[in-house]
Amino acid sequence: MREFRGKLRILLIDDNSDHLRGVKELISLESNFEVVGATTSANLGINLVKKYRPDIVLTDVNMPEKDGLQAIQDIERLELGTKIIALSGYDDADLIFRAMKLGAKGYVLKTMASAQLIHAIDEVAAGKVYLPSVLSSRFFDYFQRSFKEETSAMDAENLLSYLTAREEEVLDLLTQGNNYKGIAGKLFISETTVKTHVNNIFQKLQVNDRTQAVLYALNNGFANKRRAKLAV
């Protein structure tokens, strides 16, 4: 972890010049932090980060020249140990999640009281993650929903990956509307063997019948993934 010695060195990026000036004056008047740079340009801000190597960057996430989220990602890629706090006028849970996922250690609303902004900088400088209480519950609700959705997608992918090559062939033919006799004829195996494969498919996909197996395959992109695999 990067250690801060002496005054915290702050760099500000915000395309709103009035807000940028206000934050700069606030930090200068109400803290012992040092503002080493302030710019309305995200691209220039990234260059200033390279030049001054600030301890903390406060960056707007809604800028026309370059998206603030991209700026966060670019600063993180520099690997200078600089900690980033996102500034925004929006309390959108998706925006918070994306900013934090890209590397921001804090998210501050522009409408927050000045004392809260200084507190946020202190918290992030101390190695903590800062979210105001008004946003934290919304963020974690969104995070949990996103995590469950990603987990469900991963579970589906994992269940399909348990199928053998022959079971994939059988499932593929099932999704095309073939019955057991038709599958047996196309794969040159007995109907009994087809039924054995189908029962194994049911167990691996955690379904109870052919309809559920076919729906599971269709809902999870089985056909497209199989075509892509065969094309390799």
N, C-alpha and C positions, 0 to 999 in steps of 0.2 A: 504493500500500500504506500502511496506517495505521502510523504510527510510535509506539512506546511510549516515553514519557519518564517518568523517575522510577520509582516503584514500579508494578508491574503491578497493575491493579485487577481483582479477580476477583469474579464473582457465582455463587452456587451454587443449583441447583434440584434437589431430590430429595425425593420424598414419604416416604422412610424417614428419620424424624427422627434416629435414632441414627447412621445413616451420614452424614447431613448434618452433624451435630455433630462427628463424627470427622474428616471431611474438612476442616472449618473449622479445627479445632484443629491438624491436621497442617500445613496451609498456614501458619498463624500461627506455629507452632513451628519449622518446618524450611525456611522460605523468607523472603524479604523482600517477598513479595507482600502486597497489602492486600485483604482480603475486604470488599467494600463492601455486600454483601447476601447473605442466605441465606434460602431459603424452601422449604416443602414443597408449595407450590402453583405449578403451571405458569402459570396465568393471572396470578397475582401476580408471578411471576418475570418475565414479559414486561413488566409495568408497571414493575418495578424496572429492567429494562434500559433502558426509555425514560427513566427518571428519572436513573439514575447513569451510563449510557453506559459500561459496563465494557469493559475491553480483552478479557477472556476470560470466557466463560460455560461452566461445567461443568454439564451437565444430564443427569439420568437419562432414559433413553428408554422406561422402562416405568412410567407413572404413570396412576392411575385417573381423575383429574379431566379431564386433557387428555393425549392421547398425546404422548410426548416427541418423536416425529418431527414432529408438527404444531407443537410448540413451536419446534423448530429452524427449520422453515419460516417461522413467524411472526416469529422474531427476524431471520432473513435478510431478510425483506421490509421491515424497518425501515431497512435500508441505513445502519447506523451504523458499519460497519467492525468490529463486534464479532466476534471469532473464537469458534467453538463447539467444545467437546470433549464428545462423548457418553460418558456413564457407563452401564455395564450389567453385570448379573450373567451375561449370556448371551454365549457366543462364537459366535453364529449368523451365518453368512456373509451370509445374506439381510438380516438386521438391520443389519449393518455396511454393506453395499452401499447400502441405502436411506438410512441416516443420512448417509453421505458424499455421496450423490447430492443430498440436500436441502441440503447446505451445511456439514455438520460437517467440521472440519479435523483431527479426531482422534477415536479411539475407544479407551476405556480400560476394562478390566475392573475391577470393584469389588474383586476378589480380588488385584489387583496390589500389589506392595510399594510403600510410601510413596515411596521414592526414584524409582520409575518414574513415579508420578503427577506429581511435581515436574518430572521430565525431560520428560514429555509437554507440560506447560504451557510450559516453556522452548522446546521445539521448535516448537510452534504459534505462540507469540509471535514467533519468529524467521521466521515465514512458511513453515514447513515443514508437511508432513502427517505426523501421527503414528499409527502402528499398532504395537503390540507384535509382536515377531518371532513369537510363538506364533500370532498371528492373520493376519499379512501374507500368507503363502502361501495360506491358505484363502480370504482375500479376493480375491486376484488370480486364483485358479482359478475362483472364482465369477464374477468380473468377465469373464474371458475367455469362459466359457460363455454368460453373458448377452449379451455383445457378439456372439458368433457367432449366437445365436438371433435377435437383433434384425436382424443383417445378412442372415440368411437370409430373414426376413420382408420386409425392404426389397427384397431381390433379386427375390423373387416378385412383389411389387407393381410393381417397375420393369419386369420382363419382360412382364407383362400390359399395362402402359401403352404398350408398343411397338406393340400391335395397332391397326390402323386400325378405323374404325367398321364397315366391311363385314366385316373379319376377326372382329370381336367378334360380329357377327350369325351368322357361320358357326360359330364356336366354341360359341355359345349353342345353336344347333340341334344340333350334335354332342353336346353334353351331354344333350340331350333324347332322344337315341337315333336321330336321323334319319340316313339314309344319303345318299350324294352326290346320288342322283336326287331324294330327298325335299327336300333343301336347295335344289337347283336349282329345283324347282317352287315352293317357298315364296318364294324370293327373285327368281324370274323371270329367272334367268341360266342359262347352259349348264353341264352337268356338268364340262366342261373348265375353265371359269372357277372352279367350286367347287374342283376339284383344285388349281388354281393358288393359291387363297386358303389351302387347307389346307396346302399345302407351305410357304407363307410363315409360317403359324402354327407349324408344326413347327420351322422355323429360329429364329423369335423366342423360342419357349418352350424351345428346346434339347431337344426330344423327337424320337422316331423314328417314332411311329405314332399312330393315332387314339386308341387306348386310353390311351397315356401322356399325350396332350394333354388328354383328358377328365379323367383322374385329377388332372393338374396343376391344371386349372381348378377342380375340385371341392375339392381340398385347400387351395386358396388363396382360397376364398370368391368365385370369379368370378361365380357366378349372383346372389348377394346384392348384390354391388357393381354389377353391371349393372342389376339391378332398381332399385336406389337411384338410379343415374345416369339411367335412363329416367323416373323419377318426378319428377325436378327440373324 
